[in-house]
Amino acid sequence: MKKVPITFPGGSKSRVNRAGEAIAKKESSSEDNRVFDEWRAAHRGVLNTFQAILRIRAKGKRITVAQRHKRRATILDKLHRHNGMALARMDDVAGCRLIFSDIESLYEFRSSMHQAKFRHKLRNDPDKYDYINEPKSTGYRGVHDVYEYDVNSKAGAALQGLLLEIQYRTLIQHSWATAVEVIGLITKSQPKFERGDARYTEAMAYASEILSRAFEDKKGPFPDMPARTLAANFRRLDRDLKLLSVLRGVRAADTTLTKGGDVILIFNEDGTLEVRSFASSPLALYELFRLEKKMNRQDIVLVRGASSHDVRLAYQNYFGDTSDFIKLVTEGCDKLSETNQNQGRTRRRS
């Protein structure tokens, strides 16, 4: 029997790149869209492999593990934002998210992953995407790793070379990232990408510094700013934007998740959340592509978690739940102000 050659999903990397370029320019053909969908769908196998690895390694530990398919609109937006970005080289189309109770356990788990005996290749230097030790100017903190899929099996041969991103965050860092995402959903600004009203980006950068210092003994994007000035700057912007009041006004969706597995979350234009659960991954992926074409104005994402708790925690932004962030940043401002005052009293006594 003649051996059928195994080809890259979509035909080849160059064909996938051409399809991405055409779609980004709004000049795509039906064949371009087919190539794009085939390439994107293939990442499901990569996701399933890595989430299984991560769950086994996280078993018995206080670690939340979840996965998501990058949204079509977000992929195209990234192609627009990064001039010259090749679609086949985009490394976060498939993503796994791990949430830890503290920084120490995060780095310990990550180190164990780097020493794991599997064929998948870590594609980045360990320090390259360490945004805890080197936070982004927006205030984003967390650590990312990019892996290239590589297995010695017929079933996985077609996925060879596809990339996956693993995000490592603490609960503190996750609360901040959730608030940033919610602000992007309920306002015309996108502090995550430094778009729109710059005051939102500035306020969230201050918030990141507050959370870093107050709860994780780390520094954020303003390492040299005095504690009292930092708290005052955030409170000033909070008054101007009514930021915390607006976030408090976002009613956390009370949608009941009865189980984990594959779940499509649809953030409707009227602010409501719709949840659809699926018994199989192929069916969920088919429905995701169908809904994206039918409801192209809605924010739609396909996620997966071992339990309903994992899904809800890992994707709090879709449930409008910023209660952790509000509580922490309020406590953090008070804590830094109090620390500053105590230091002033100590200096006066001496």
Secondary structure, 3 states (H helix, E strand, C coil): CCCCCCCECCECHHHHHHHHHHHHCCCCCHHHHHHHHHHHHHHHHHHHHHHHHHHHHHCCCCCEEEEEECCHHHHHHHHHHCCCCCHHHCCCCEEEEEEECCHHHHHHHHHHHHCCCCCCEECCCCCCCECCCCCCCCCCCCEEEEEECCCCCHHHHCCCCCEEEEEEEEHHHHHHHHHHHHHHHHCCCEHHHCECCHHHHHHHHHHHHHHHHHHHCCCCCCCCCCHHHHHHHHHHHHHHHCHHHHHHHCCCCCCCCCCCEEEEEEECCCCCEEEEEECCHHHHHHHHHHHHHHCCCCEEEEEEECCHHHHHHHCHHHHCCCHHHHHHHHHHHHHHHHHHHHHHHHHHHC
